[in-house]
Amino acid sequence: MSLAAVPVQAASGAPAAGEAILRRQRVRESAARTYARSFPIVPVRAHGMTVEGADGRRYLDCLSGAGTLALGHNHPVVLEAIRRTLDSGAPLHLLDLATAEKDDFTSALFESLPAEFAARARVHFCGPAGTDAVEAALKLMQTATGRSGALAFTGAYHGMTAGALALTGNVAVKEPLPSGGEVARLPYPYGYRCPFGVGGEAGADLAATYVERLLDDPSGGVVAPAAMILEAVQGEGGVVPAPDGWLRAMRRITAERGIPLIVDEVQTGVGRTGAMWAIEHSGIVPDAMVLSKAIGGSLPLAVVVYREDYDGWRPGAHTGTFRGNTLAMAAGAATLRHVAANGLVERAAVVGERMAARLRELAAELPVIGDVRGRGLMLGVELVDPAAEPDACGARPADPALAVRVREACLARGLIVELGGRHDAVLRLLPPLTITDEQVAAVLERLAAAIAAASTGGPTGGSANGSAGAPTVRGNR
Ligand SMILES: Cc1ncc(COP(=O)(O)O)c(C=O)c1O
């Protein structure tokens, strides 16, 4: 669909039916509903980066199912794989039995992984969500090491089930629940809001030194853990890329101490960061990788891939009913191959850099933009209060209220952008890897206009269903 067909107020729809659906959703679905609060729209059709709502409007989708839709909505390659599988009569649900589709997906997955890792890897198919694969990875390493605790980082997001939530940093979602798991929390190298008040490479070096010293301190309070888990770029934590040197330090520190390293690539995988897998930027080889989201080609699929030496599980050690989704495996294999064969990884790197450069120019014009960061097509714009005093690193306080107004102003301009970050003040851009140059221009134009409108205090142009004041805890975090 060309951008010419994506005016803000274009498509036909059924606004009244949409309103009724939204009304019923509000009274029938749980208070924990999340994105539905941020985006009170009823999508009826979607193609590529464009979502058409029942309100008759078209939106450019920069959320992409929280990074799931590497090829955008309903990509022909994905649809063809699904149709072919449906027409073949293959069983759609198969627990963990062997199928040609699973065999092919496993081949496509292993071909996409760094050769050194794939050469000695095993894969375990999990329940179809990232959080279940995180649980599986932790259990695997607990079984292999005979230890129970884990090392995880500030700002981490690993999922919503008990074990994964224990590894997650977000206090707001953890606070109401009984504490779970023994997790030592370590500082993630967040340059803009440096845990050591230093910033830059120096802050990352301190973060690495702190981890090393803490683990070696007999009175440091950290019992030998089953694993360390980290994201190479924190997504929900506010689009914070870890420096490559810090990642290499984590690999060295864990290897030297016999601590398995799990890298959670649920959000960063399949080209998103300008490498097929985010670990490739630093060249580290982890002991396990947790994969989900884009690997299913928009359908639910999650796996843990790990070094064969850790395969000490007994049969049934991590079972589950929905581990054999034939359609997801066909869609996932097609996606992995299409991304690799069509230069989409390289394009994500180039287009992401171009978008980041334009966003940095915008930051020079708009003082509410405190920081622009990211890798590939995983970009974050942190909004701050320009009138407040900066801290020692030059960072001003986050402005979550402004961020909500910007999200609303984006939606009013036909742009879907979600928030994230420690203070819910980071605009997160996760467009599909297939984004066209025309769409890049439209996204940046709409975003700039939305930030300008929202920060001057004028009307955001938001709809009556706007989400200002919605609770700050959303589903993916
Ligand atoms: C890095 C990371 N790990 C794990 C998860 C959990 O995945 P799911 O929502 O499929 O359970 C997410 C979800 O956003 C994520 O970003």
The ligand as an SDF file (V2000), in Angstrom:
LIG
                    3D

 16 16  0  0  0  0  0  0  0  0999 V2000
   12.9650   -8.8160   26.2690 C   0  0  0  0  0  0  0  0  0  0  0  0
   11.6500   -9.4820   26.5280 C   0  0  0  0  0  0  0  0  0  0  0  0
   11.6230  -10.6640   27.1540 N   0  0  0  0  0  0  0  0  0  0  0  0
   10.4710  -11.3090   27.4010 C   0  0  0  0  0  0  0  0  0  0  0  0
    9.2670  -10.7600   27.0310 C   0  0  0  0  0  0  0  0  0  0  0  0
    8.0010  -11.4790   27.3360 C   0  0  0  0  0  0  0  0  0  0  0  0
    7.4150  -11.9380   26.1760 O   0  0  0  0  0  0  0  0  0  0  0  0
    5.8590  -12.2790   26.1580 P   0  0  0  0  0  0  0  0  0  0  0  0
    5.1370  -10.9870   26.2830 O   0  0  0  0  0  0  0  0  0  0  0  0
    5.6360  -12.9500   24.8480 O   0  0  0  0  0  0  0  0  0  0  0  0
    5.6090  -13.2040   27.3120 O   0  0  0  0  0  0  0  0  0  0  0  0
    9.2400   -9.5230   26.3740 C   0  0  0  0  0  0  0  0  0  0  0  0
    7.9830   -8.8930   25.9640 C   0  0  0  0  0  0  0  0  0  0  0  0
    7.9030   -7.7500   25.6110 O   0  0  0  0  0  0  0  0  0  0  0  0
   10.4650   -8.8540   26.1160 C   0  0  0  0  0  0  0  0  0  0  0  0
   10.5060   -7.6670   25.5000 O   0  0  0  0  0  0  0  0  0  0  0  0
  1  2  1  0
  2  3  1  0
  2 15  2  0
  3  4  2  0
  4  5  1  0
  5  6  1  0
  5 12  2  0
  6  7  1  0
  7  8  1  0
  8  9  2  0
  8 10  1  0
  8 11  1  0
 12 13  1  0
 12 15  1  0
 13 14  2  0
 15 16  1  0
M  END
$$$$
